[in-house]
Amino acid sequence: MWGSLVVGLMARPWARRATGLALAALTIILFLLNLRRQGERTGRAAERLENLERANAIQRKMLDAASRRPRDRDDLLDRLRAGGF
């Protein structure tokens, strides 16, 4: 019964046109939703990259400070006497 009703309805030109327009609208809506999801994904990736760059900058500063530290107690005493800190 439902099959014959759908076939009878689709035999009319206005029904085929309405179905085509509905499918086109559905395609556009799905495309826009996909663009939104991709934008969110891109935003999360950019935030992750920014956090990674910040962590790398902090680590570089720590390594730079560690490379300038006194090697032993004698170097520490020499720097303290010279006012290097």
VMD Tcl script that builds the backbone (N, CA, C; Angstrom):
set m [mol new atoms 255]
animate dup $m
set s [atomselect $m all]
$s set {name element resname resid chain x y z} {
  {N N MET 1 A 0.822 -1.183 0.000}
  {CA C MET 1 A 0.000 0.000 0.000}
  {C C MET 1 A 0.875 1.259 0.000}
  {N N TRP 2 A 1.887 1.287 0.865}
  {CA C TRP 2 A 2.745 2.464 0.927}
  {C C TRP 2 A 3.567 2.624 -0.347}
  {N N GLY 3 A 3.987 1.487 -0.907}
  {CA C GLY 3 A 4.773 1.546 -2.128}
  {C C GLY 3 A 3.998 2.142 -3.283}
  {N N SER 4 A 2.764 1.721 -3.428}
  {CA C SER 4 A 1.963 2.257 -4.528}
  {C C SER 4 A 1.634 3.727 -4.296}
  {N N LEU 5 A 1.480 4.131 -3.046}
  {CA C LEU 5 A 1.221 5.537 -2.736}
  {C C LEU 5 A 2.428 6.405 -3.101}
  {N N VAL 6 A 3.631 5.930 -2.764}
  {CA C VAL 6 A 4.851 6.683 -3.077}
  {C C VAL 6 A 5.049 6.737 -4.588}
  {N N VAL 7 A 4.838 5.613 -5.285}
  {CA C VAL 7 A 5.000 5.589 -6.735}
  {C C VAL 7 A 3.982 6.509 -7.396}
  {N N GLY 8 A 2.759 6.507 -6.918}
  {CA C GLY 8 A 1.729 7.385 -7.478}
  {C C GLY 8 A 2.036 8.847 -7.233}
  {N N LEU 9 A 2.594 9.138 -6.057}
  {CA C LEU 9 A 2.939 10.519 -5.735}
  {C C LEU 9 A 4.116 10.995 -6.584}
  {N N MET 10 A 5.112 10.128 -6.781}
  {CA C MET 10 A 6.293 10.515 -7.550}
  {C C MET 10 A 6.016 10.594 -9.052}
  {N N ALA 11 A 4.885 10.124 -9.488}
  {CA C ALA 11 A 4.539 10.201 -10.906}
  {C C ALA 11 A 4.162 11.625 -11.291}
  {N N ARG 12 A 3.841 12.436 -10.312}
  {CA C ARG 12 A 3.445 13.822 -10.598}
  {C C ARG 12 A 4.683 14.712 -10.717}
  {N N PRO 13 A 4.717 15.623 -11.672}
  {CA C PRO 13 A 5.916 16.451 -11.890}
  {C C PRO 13 A 6.231 17.366 -10.703}
  {N N TRP 14 A 5.240 17.928 -10.061}
  {CA C TRP 14 A 5.503 18.827 -8.939}
  {C C TRP 14 A 6.110 18.069 -7.753}
  {N N ALA 15 A 5.746 16.792 -7.602}
  {CA C ALA 15 A 6.304 15.998 -6.509}
  {C C ALA 15 A 7.782 15.691 -6.769}
  {N N ARG 16 A 8.100 15.404 -8.033}
  {CA C ARG 16 A 9.507 15.159 -8.370}
  {C C ARG 16 A 10.335 16.421 -8.169}
  {N N ARG 17 A 9.784 17.560 -8.548}
  {CA C ARG 17 A 10.483 18.831 -8.368}
  {C C ARG 17 A 10.674 19.132 -6.879}
  {N N ALA 18 A 9.638 18.911 -6.085}
  {CA C ALA 18 A 9.731 19.144 -4.643}
  {C C ALA 18 A 10.754 18.200 -3.999}
  {N N THR 19 A 10.795 16.958 -4.465}
  {CA C THR 19 A 11.771 15.999 -3.938}
  {C C THR 19 A 13.184 16.436 -4.297}
  {N N GLY 20 A 13.379 16.898 -5.516}
  {CA C GLY 20 A 14.694 17.390 -5.930}
  {C C GLY 20 A 15.137 18.585 -5.113}
  {N N LEU 21 A 14.211 19.514 -4.864}
  {CA C LEU 21 A 14.548 20.683 -4.049}
  {C C LEU 21 A 14.847 20.279 -2.605}
  {N N ALA 22 A 14.103 19.324 -2.076}
  {CA C ALA 22 A 14.337 18.855 -0.712}
  {C C ALA 22 A 15.712 18.191 -0.607}
  {N N LEU 23 A 16.075 17.396 -1.614}
  {CA C LEU 23 A 17.386 16.762 -1.599}
  {C C LEU 23 A 18.506 17.798 -1.724}
  {N N ALA 24 A 18.296 18.818 -2.531}
  {CA C ALA 24 A 19.297 19.881 -2.665}
  {C C ALA 24 A 19.453 20.638 -1.347}
  {N N ALA 25 A 18.332 20.939 -0.690}
  {CA C ALA 25 A 18.385 21.632 0.599}
  {C C ALA 25 A 19.091 20.773 1.645}
  {N N LEU 26 A 18.802 19.489 1.648}
  {CA C LEU 26 A 19.446 18.575 2.586}
  {C C LEU 26 A 20.957 18.518 2.336}
  {N N THR 27 A 21.347 18.503 1.074}
  {CA C THR 27 A 22.765 18.488 0.729}
  {C C THR 27 A 23.462 19.747 1.221}
  {N N ILE 28 A 22.844 20.900 1.030}
  {CA C ILE 28 A 23.428 22.167 1.474}
  {C C ILE 28 A 23.533 22.213 2.992}
  {N N ILE 29 A 22.498 21.761 3.691}
  {CA C ILE 29 A 22.514 21.752 5.157}
  {C C ILE 29 A 23.629 20.846 5.677}
  {N N LEU 30 A 23.756 19.667 5.094}
  {CA C LEU 30 A 24.819 18.759 5.528}
  {C C LEU 30 A 26.203 19.339 5.244}
  {N N PHE 31 A 26.348 20.020 4.119}
  {CA C PHE 31 A 27.621 20.665 3.783}
  {C C PHE 31 A 27.964 21.746 4.798}
  {N N LEU 32 A 26.990 22.561 5.177}
  {CA C LEU 32 A 27.238 23.624 6.153}
  {C C LEU 32 A 27.566 23.057 7.533}
  {N N LEU 33 A 26.894 21.999 7.924}
  {CA C LEU 33 A 27.204 21.362 9.207}
  {C C LEU 33 A 28.617 20.785 9.199}
  {N N ASN 34 A 29.012 20.213 8.067}
  {CA C ASN 34 A 30.362 19.687 7.950}
  {C C ASN 34 A 31.398 20.810 8.025}
  {N N LEU 35 A 31.123 21.960 7.411}
  {CA C LEU 35 A 32.034 23.102 7.502}
  {C C LEU 35 A 32.181 23.565 8.948}
  {N N ARG 36 A 31.086 23.588 9.678}
  {CA C ARG 36 A 31.125 23.995 11.080}
  {C C ARG 36 A 31.991 23.043 11.896}
  {N N ARG 37 A 31.810 21.755 11.675}
  {CA C ARG 37 A 32.581 20.757 12.419}
  {C C ARG 37 A 34.072 20.872 12.078}
  {N N GLN 38 A 34.381 21.103 10.810}
  {CA C GLN 38 A 35.778 21.264 10.406}
  {C C GLN 38 A 36.384 22.519 11.043}
  {N N GLY 39 A 35.602 23.577 11.146}
  {CA C GLY 39 A 36.073 24.797 11.800}
  {C C GLY 39 A 36.394 24.564 13.264}
  {N N GLU 40 A 35.543 23.816 13.953}
  {CA C GLU 40 A 35.801 23.495 15.354}
  {C C GLU 40 A 37.080 22.671 15.480}
  {N N ARG 41 A 37.246 21.698 14.581}
  {CA C ARG 41 A 38.439 20.861 14.601}
  {C C ARG 41 A 39.696 21.687 14.357}
  {N N THR 42 A 39.612 22.622 13.429}
  {CA C THR 42 A 40.748 23.488 13.127}
  {C C THR 42 A 41.080 24.370 14.325}
  {N N GLY 43 A 40.061 24.874 14.996}
  {CA C GLY 43 A 40.280 25.694 16.188}
  {C C GLY 43 A 40.961 24.916 17.298}
  {N N ARG 44 A 40.539 23.679 17.507}
  {CA C ARG 44 A 41.175 22.850 18.536}
  {C C ARG 44 A 42.626 22.556 18.172}
  {N N ALA 45 A 42.887 22.302 16.896}
  {CA C ALA 45 A 44.268 22.034 16.464}
  {C C ALA 45 A 45.139 23.275 16.653}
  {N N ALA 46 A 44.611 24.449 16.370}
  {CA C ALA 46 A 45.375 25.686 16.550}
  {C C ALA 46 A 45.672 25.920 18.029}
  {N N GLU 47 A 44.707 25.640 18.884}
  {CA C GLU 47 A 44.920 25.804 20.322}
  {C C GLU 47 A 45.974 24.816 20.825}
  {N N ARG 48 A 45.914 23.590 20.336}
  {CA C ARG 48 A 46.901 22.583 20.724}
  {C C ARG 48 A 48.312 23.011 20.281}
  {N N LEU 49 A 48.425 23.554 19.073}
  {CA C LEU 49 A 49.714 24.028 18.570}
  {C C LEU 49 A 50.232 25.191 19.408}
  {N N GLU 50 A 49.348 26.101 19.775}
  {CA C GLU 50 A 49.745 27.244 20.600}
  {C C GLU 50 A 50.262 26.779 21.962}
  {N N ASN 51 A 49.582 25.810 22.571}
  {CA C ASN 51 A 50.033 25.273 23.859}
  {C C ASN 51 A 51.382 24.582 23.718}
  {N N LEU 52 A 51.573 23.870 22.629}
  {CA C LEU 52 A 52.846 23.185 22.392}
  {C C LEU 52 A 53.980 24.192 22.210}
  {N N GLU 53 A 53.727 25.269 21.469}
  {CA C GLU 53 A 54.747 26.298 21.273}
  {C C GLU 53 A 55.092 26.975 22.594}
  {N N ARG 54 A 54.093 27.229 23.430}
  {CA C ARG 54 A 54.341 27.850 24.731}
  {C C ARG 54 A 55.189 26.928 25.613}
  {N N ALA 55 A 54.865 25.637 25.618}
  {CA C ALA 55 A 55.634 24.675 26.415}
  {C C ALA 55 A 57.067 24.569 25.902}
  {N N ASN 56 A 57.256 24.608 24.592}
  {CA C ASN 56 A 58.609 24.557 24.018}
  {C C ASN 56 A 59.417 25.797 24.376}
  {N N ALA 57 A 58.769 26.964 24.386}
  {CA C ALA 57 A 59.466 28.198 24.754}
  {C C ALA 57 A 59.916 28.139 26.212}
  {N N ILE 58 A 59.071 27.636 27.081}
  {CA C ILE 58 A 59.432 27.509 28.493}
  {C C ILE 58 A 60.582 26.531 28.655}
  {N N GLN 59 A 60.532 25.426 27.939}
  {CA C GLN 59 A 61.605 24.436 28.026}
  {C C GLN 59 A 62.924 25.007 27.498}
  {N N ARG 60 A 62.867 25.793 26.428}
  {CA C ARG 60 A 64.087 26.435 25.909}
  {C C ARG 60 A 64.696 27.374 26.945}
  {N N LYS 61 A 63.840 28.146 27.635}
  {CA C LYS 61 A 64.336 29.051 28.678}
  {C C LYS 61 A 64.991 28.272 29.807}
  {N N MET 62 A 64.379 27.151 30.188}
  {CA C MET 62 A 64.948 26.330 31.253}
  {C C MET 62 A 66.300 25.756 30.829}
  {N N LEU 63 A 66.412 25.290 29.588}
  {CA C LEU 63 A 67.677 24.747 29.101}
  {C C LEU 63 A 68.740 25.832 29.004}
  {N N ASP 64 A 68.348 27.022 28.590}
  {CA C ASP 64 A 69.289 28.136 28.512}
  {C C ASP 64 A 69.796 28.499 29.900}
  {N N ALA 65 A 68.889 28.553 30.879}
  {CA C ALA 65 A 69.297 28.856 32.253}
  {C C ALA 65 A 70.210 27.755 32.799}
  {N N ALA 66 A 69.921 26.507 32.459}
  {CA C ALA 66 A 70.747 25.402 32.938}
  {C C ALA 66 A 72.131 25.443 32.309}
  {N N SER 67 A 72.247 25.937 31.096}
  {CA C SER 67 A 73.561 25.997 30.448}
  {C C SER 67 A 74.433 27.094 31.047}
  {N N ARG 68 A 73.819 28.107 31.674}
  {CA C ARG 68 A 74.578 29.203 32.275}
  {C C ARG 68 A 74.838 29.001 33.762}
  {N N ARG 69 A 74.410 27.907 34.330}
  {CA C ARG 69 A 74.594 27.696 35.771}
  {C C ARG 69 A 76.060 27.376 36.085}
  {N N PRO 70 A 76.451 27.614 37.315}
  {CA C PRO 70 A 77.833 27.264 37.700}
  {C C PRO 70 A 78.034 25.753 37.671}
  {N N ARG 71 A 79.212 25.324 37.271}
  {CA C ARG 71 A 79.464 23.899 37.106}
  {C C ARG 71 A 79.708 23.188 38.435}
  {N N ASP 72 A 80.332 23.890 39.368}
  {CA C ASP 72 A 80.580 23.276 40.675}
  {C C ASP 72 A 80.585 24.374 41.741}
  {N N ARG 73 A 80.948 24.000 42.978}
  {CA C ARG 73 A 80.909 24.961 44.076}
  {C C ARG 73 A 81.932 26.081 43.904}
  {N N ASP 74 A 83.060 25.748 43.350}
  {CA C ASP 74 A 84.079 26.787 43.149}
  {C C ASP 74 A 83.593 27.851 42.168}
  {N N ASP 75 A 82.962 27.418 41.082}
  {CA C ASP 75 A 82.391 28.387 40.129}
  {C C ASP 75 A 81.297 29.215 40.787}
  {N N LEU 76 A 80.498 28.580 41.630}
  {CA C LEU 76 A 79.437 29.305 42.338}
  {C C LEU 76 A 80.037 30.373 43.243}
  {N N LEU 77 A 81.073 30.013 43.992}
  {CA C LEU 77 A 81.716 30.989 44.878}
  {C C LEU 77 A 82.341 32.127 44.081}
  {N N ASP 78 A 82.982 31.802 42.971}
  {CA C ASP 78 A 83.568 32.848 42.125}
  {C C ASP 78 A 82.510 33.801 41.607}
  {N N ARG 79 A 81.391 33.271 41.190}
  {CA C ARG 79 A 80.306 34.135 40.674}
  {C C ARG 79 A 79.705 34.975 41.779}
  {N N LEU 80 A 79.571 34.395 42.974}
  {CA C LEU 80 A 79.019 35.167 44.090}
  {C C LEU 80 A 79.986 36.289 44.491}
  {N N ARG 81 A 81.265 36.025 44.503}
  {CA C ARG 81 A 82.244 37.055 44.868}
  {C C ARG 81 A 82.306 38.145 43.815}
  {N N ALA 82 A 82.121 37.754 42.561}
  {CA C ALA 82 A 82.184 38.745 41.486}
  {C C ALA 82 A 80.858 39.496 41.339}
  {N N GLY 83 A 79.824 39.052 42.032}
  {CA C GLY 83 A 78.501 39.708 41.909}
  {C C GLY 83 A 77.801 39.366 40.618}
  {N N GLY 84 A 77.999 38.141 40.135}
  {CA C GLY 84 A 77.430 37.716 38.861}
  {C C GLY 84 A 75.950 37.338 38.921}
  {N N PHE 85 A 75.410 37.276 40.119}
  {CA C PHE 85 A 73.988 36.905 40.190}
  {C C PHE 85 A 73.096 38.092 40.251}
}
mol reanalyze $m
mol bondsrecalc $m
mol representation Tube
mol addrep $m
